[in-house]
Amino acid sequence: MQTILITGGTGVIGRELSAKLRSKGYRVAILSRTTKKNADIPHYYWDIPQKMIEKEAIETADYIIHLAGANIGDKRWSKQRRKLIIDSRVESANLLLDKISEARKKPKAFISASAIGYYGTTTSDKIFCETDPPANDFLGETCRLWEQAADNFEKMGIRTVKIRTGIVLSKQGGVLTKMLIPTKLGIGSAIGSGRQYMPWIHIDDLCRIYVKAIEDTQMNGAYNAVAPEQPTNKDFIRTLAHVLRKPFWAPAIPSLAMKIIFGRMSSLLLEGSRVSSDKIIASGYNFLFPSLESALTDLLVKK
Ligand SMILES: NC(=O)c1ccc[n+]([C@@H]2O[C@H](COP(=O)([O-])OP(=O)(O)OC[C@H]3O[C@@H](n4cnc5c(N)ncnc54)[C@H](OP(=O)(O)O)[C@@H]3O)[C@@H](O)[C@H]2O)c1
């Protein structure tokens, strides 16, 4: 039985991915900052600032999936928070690399989360693809450093895959659960101009892409993980209201209000361009949920 070690496996993506991998017969272990005795899934402890990882975590891992990182949308991007967002992804990857270089066994692949923030928080008609350079803003720089840390595994001869993820739609947390409340109350509204694109992906598709990254040895380098259909913010909220059978009439939330409430982080909500899913499709991946309406119906309507 192959063991998959998931860093940050306690989060929204990690919990669903663990269940998916276990249902496919993999042994899953989680690397966490919190110890959990007698858990259903073995939890190993790491202390990133202290450069400590429980030895068994590395020695038993056949594959490593690196999801750990301070949440990008939880708190305002103060200087301290920006440092934590980067360090929690980069220093953690560097620590894994150090421990692997000391271990007798190397994993067969290192699969790292990344984000479409790689291309920057900007609204344009360009459709970004994997060969485009990283943007010159905070998220672009974060993703560049995050992926650079992953590339060091490739240099060590370990197959490395970087999953540039769009907005993950899940019932268990993240953006969708935050959008649901106003829409269910019948006051869902666009944000700012409403023209910013929102590349998204259903959690089941994302988990299947991670499984493919483990099993398909041809996969290497960066892949965008976004559904082919990419609505603007206004169309996204309109579709959400339609699926929930709620009205869509409320005026858009002004950009200025978002900037006052969220500071620099408001760019996450106010800007967005389209991102190509051609490469992952060309690799043989078939989306279960290519359209937003099918994804939202599955998550919010089907029992
Ligand atoms: N969800 C999305 O829409 C989305 C989109 C694009 C990219 N991503 C990326 O995919 C990865 C997983 O996303 P997610 O939504 O599952 O995130 P999440 O729910 O916030 O979980 C992330 C996990 O990372 C660990 N973590 C949090 N702060 C940390 C810190 N300061 N240092 C080290 N570890 C820390 C936590 O695990 P422990 O407490 O157990 O250590 C946490 O459970 C993240 O890197 C995220 O940026 C997510």
The ligand as a MOL file (V3000), in Angstrom:
LIG
                    3D

  0  0  0     0  0            999 V3000
M  V30 BEGIN CTAB
M  V30 COUNTS 48 52 0 0 0
M  V30 BEGIN ATOM
M  V30 1 N -9.1050 26.7780 -1.1370 0
M  V30 2 C -8.8170 27.4960 -2.2150 0
M  V30 3 O -9.7280 28.1110 -2.8380 0
M  V30 4 C -7.3990 27.5440 -2.7410 0
M  V30 5 C -7.1600 28.1830 -3.9740 0
M  V30 6 C -5.8600 28.2450 -4.4560 0
M  V30 7 C -4.8250 27.6720 -3.7220 0
M  V30 8 N -5.0780 27.0670 -2.5290 0 CHG=1
M  V30 9 C -3.9460 26.5460 -1.7580 0
M  V30 10 O -4.1200 25.1680 -1.4530 0
M  V30 11 C -3.5750 24.9110 -0.1470 0
M  V30 12 C -4.6600 24.2400 0.7130 0
M  V30 13 O -5.8000 25.0930 0.7210 0
M  V30 14 P -6.9720 24.9370 1.7850 0
M  V30 15 O -8.1210 25.7160 1.2640 0
M  V30 16 O -7.1450 23.5160 2.1570 0 CHG=-1
M  V30 17 O -6.3350 25.7360 3.0070 0
M  V30 18 P -6.7620 25.7590 4.5550 0
M  V30 19 O -8.1060 25.1680 4.7470 0
M  V30 20 O -6.4930 27.1320 5.0500 0
M  V30 21 O -5.7110 24.7180 5.2060 0
M  V30 22 C -4.3310 24.9150 5.1180 0
M  V30 23 C -3.6180 24.0620 6.1490 0
M  V30 24 O -2.2840 24.5860 6.2550 0
M  V30 25 C -1.8310 24.5160 7.5710 0
M  V30 26 N -1.3630 25.8420 8.0000 0
M  V30 27 C -2.1090 26.9470 8.2910 0
M  V30 28 N -1.3110 27.9540 8.6930 0
M  V30 29 C -0.0490 27.4640 8.6630 0
M  V30 30 C 1.2210 28.0020 9.0000 0
M  V30 31 N 1.3500 29.2620 9.4420 0
M  V30 32 N 2.3100 27.2270 8.8530 0
M  V30 33 C 2.1980 25.9420 8.3960 0
M  V30 34 N 1.0260 25.3740 8.1020 0
M  V30 35 C -0.0760 26.1330 8.2180 0
M  V30 36 C -3.0030 24.0840 8.4740 0
M  V30 37 O -2.7620 22.7450 8.9060 0
M  V30 38 P -2.3100 22.4300 10.4360 0
M  V30 39 O -3.0220 23.4130 11.3180 0
M  V30 40 O -2.7890 21.0210 10.6500 0
M  V30 41 O -0.8300 22.5510 10.4910 0
M  V30 42 C -4.2130 24.1650 7.5550 0
M  V30 43 O -5.1420 23.1370 7.8040 0
M  V30 44 C -3.1260 26.2470 0.4360 0
M  V30 45 O -1.7300 26.3700 0.3140 0
M  V30 46 C -3.8480 27.2660 -0.4160 0
M  V30 47 O -3.1610 28.5000 -0.5430 0
M  V30 48 C -6.3430 26.9890 -2.0100 0
M  V30 END ATOM
M  V30 BEGIN BOND
M  V30 1 1 1 2
M  V30 2 2 2 3
M  V30 3 1 2 4
M  V30 4 1 4 5
M  V30 5 2 4 48
M  V30 6 2 5 6
M  V30 7 1 6 7
M  V30 8 2 7 8
M  V30 9 1 8 9
M  V30 10 1 8 48
M  V30 11 1 9 10
M  V30 12 1 9 46
M  V30 13 1 10 11
M  V30 14 1 11 12
M  V30 15 1 11 44
M  V30 16 1 12 13
M  V30 17 1 13 14
M  V30 18 2 14 15
M  V30 19 1 14 16
M  V30 20 1 14 17
M  V30 21 1 17 18
M  V30 22 2 18 19
M  V30 23 1 18 20
M  V30 24 1 18 21
M  V30 25 1 21 22
M  V30 26 1 22 23
M  V30 27 1 23 24
M  V30 28 1 23 42
M  V30 29 1 24 25
M  V30 30 1 25 26
M  V30 31 1 25 36
M  V30 32 1 26 27
M  V30 33 1 26 35
M  V30 34 2 27 28
M  V30 35 1 28 29
M  V30 36 1 29 30
M  V30 37 2 29 35
M  V30 38 1 30 31
M  V30 39 2 30 32
M  V30 40 1 32 33
M  V30 41 2 33 34
M  V30 42 1 34 35
M  V30 43 1 36 37
M  V30 44 1 36 42
M  V30 45 1 37 38
M  V30 46 2 38 39
M  V30 47 1 38 40
M  V30 48 1 38 41
M  V30 49 1 42 43
M  V30 50 1 44 45
M  V30 51 1 44 46
M  V30 52 1 46 47
M  V30 END BOND
M  V30 END CTAB
M  END
